[in-house]
Amino acid sequence: MSWLLLAFASAVFLGFYDLAKKKSVQDNAVRPVLLLCSVFYALLMLPVLLTGHCEPLTFHDHFFLIGKSIIVGGSWLFTYSAIAHMPLSISTTIRALAPLFTIMIAVGFLGERPQVMQWAGIAVCVCSYIGLSLAGRKEMGHFFSNGWVVAMVLGTILAACSGIYDKLILQRMNFEPMTVQVWFSIYMCAVQFLTTMFTWYPTRKKTTPFQFRWSFLAVAALLIIADRCYFLAVSDSNALISIITVLRRSSVFISFLAGILVFKERKSKMKFVAMLGVVIGLCLISLGR
């Protein structure tokens, strides 16, 4: 299957994953939710490891996969926490700006040089972000000084770093996609366990109580499918990480509409215009390649 189709398929499942994620963390303790979602993810991937469908790895290889788990774990912690306290229609639109950060990282550290159309896309995205801030003030107060907005932006930057990291290990180091996914799931459990035990468990009685929900399993299952499509797409030697991240973030359509229709979030013309602007900006970035 074409890496472009795989990236688009990943976006579809990511959209429903965002919906399940919002249901899981709403009025719930975020860190144990992350831990259990990670455990379900690993349990669903465990048969692949036990049946010997993973390539053998050296200690050096495992070190790189541990690094990926730490980067993604940090991104999840910031974004899950933000989603628990923000309207889904706003948080996922901010999250859709990940390709912008990916290009910035690629320019700064990989020597890539965006074309004129890509710079135009970046400008449109920035303007849309400002418009989103104006739309979000009625729901969240001062947008840029809101701690959850900052958390969402930090999580998005880490996600962009993860995209660059994935290109490194899948294209340049030639890791097998299924092997990356299986060991990533195992190390993610360890990262989330340590985070939960040290940052949530000691003060659990003073914070938002934890509730088990079956949506945790849906989160894990949808993410497994989305990640499988994504890793296969990135591993293609012809794949461009900037375009893949653009296509994956088209999941914002599903998440945005779900926020309005399912979670009954505030409707606003400015929100729709800002979201449309982000999408147009991302398309310009993609067409610039």
Rosetta blueprint (number, residue, H / E / L):
1 M L
2 S L
3 W H
4 L H
5 L H
6 L H
7 A H
8 F H
9 A H
10 S H
11 A H
12 V H
13 F H
14 L H
15 G H
16 F H
17 Y H
18 D H
19 L H
20 A H
21 K H
22 K H
23 K H
24 S H
25 V H
26 Q L
27 D L
28 N L
29 A L
30 V H
31 R H
32 P H
33 V H
34 L H
35 L H
36 L H
37 C H
38 S H
39 V H
40 F H
41 Y H
42 A H
43 L H
44 L H
45 M H
46 L H
47 P H
48 V H
49 L H
50 L H
51 T L
52 G L
53 H L
54 C L
55 E L
56 P L
57 L L
58 T L
59 F H
60 H H
61 D H
62 H H
63 F H
64 F H
65 L H
66 I H
67 G H
68 K H
69 S H
70 I H
71 I H
72 V H
73 G H
74 G H
75 S H
76 W H
77 L H
78 F H
79 T H
80 Y H
81 S H
82 A H
83 I H
84 A H
85 H H
86 M L
87 P L
88 L H
89 S H
90 I H
91 S H
92 T H
93 T H
94 I H
95 R H
96 A L
97 L L
98 A H
99 P H
100 L H
101 F H
102 T H
103 I H
104 M H
105 I H
106 A H
107 V H
108 G H
109 F H
110 L L
111 G L
112 E L
113 R L
114 P L
115 Q L
116 V H
117 M H
118 Q H
119 W H
120 A H
121 G H
122 I H
123 A H
124 V H
125 C H
126 V H
127 C H
128 S H
129 Y H
130 I H
131 G H
132 L H
133 S H
134 L H
135 A H
136 G H
137 R H
138 K H
139 E H
140 M H
141 G L
142 H L
143 F L
144 F L
145 S L
146 N L
147 G H
148 W H
149 V H
150 V H
151 A H
152 M H
153 V H
154 L H
155 G H
156 T H
157 I H
158 L H
159 A H
160 A H
161 C H
162 S H
163 G H
164 I H
165 Y H
166 D H
167 K H
168 L H
169 I H
170 L H
171 Q H
172 R H
173 M L
174 N L
175 F L
176 E L
177 P H
178 M H
179 T H
180 V H
181 Q H
182 V H
183 W H
184 F H
185 S H
186 I H
187 Y H
188 M H
189 C H
190 A H
191 V H
192 Q H
193 F H
194 L H
195 T H
196 T H
197 M H
198 F H
199 T H
200 W L
201 Y H
202 P H
203 T H
204 R H
205 K H
206 K H
207 T L
208 T L
209 P L
210 F L
211 Q L
212 F L
213 R L
214 W L
215 S H
216 F H
217 L H
218 A H
219 V H
220 A H
221 A H
222 L H
223 L H
224 I H
225 I H
226 A H
227 D H
228 R H
229 C H
230 Y H
231 F H
232 L H
233 A H
234 V H
235 S H
236 D L
237 S L
238 N L
239 A L
240 L L
241 I H
242 S H
243 I H
244 I H
245 T H
246 V H
247 L H
248 R H
249 R H
250 S H
251 S H
252 V H
253 F H
254 I H
255 S H
256 F H
257 L H
258 A H
259 G H
260 I H
261 L H
262 V L
263 F L
264 K L
265 E L
266 R L
267 K L
268 S L
269 K H
270 M H
271 K H
272 F H
273 V H
274 A H
275 M H
276 L H
277 G H
278 V H
279 V H
280 I H
281 G H
282 L H
283 C H
284 L H
285 I H
286 S H
287 L H
288 G L
289 R L
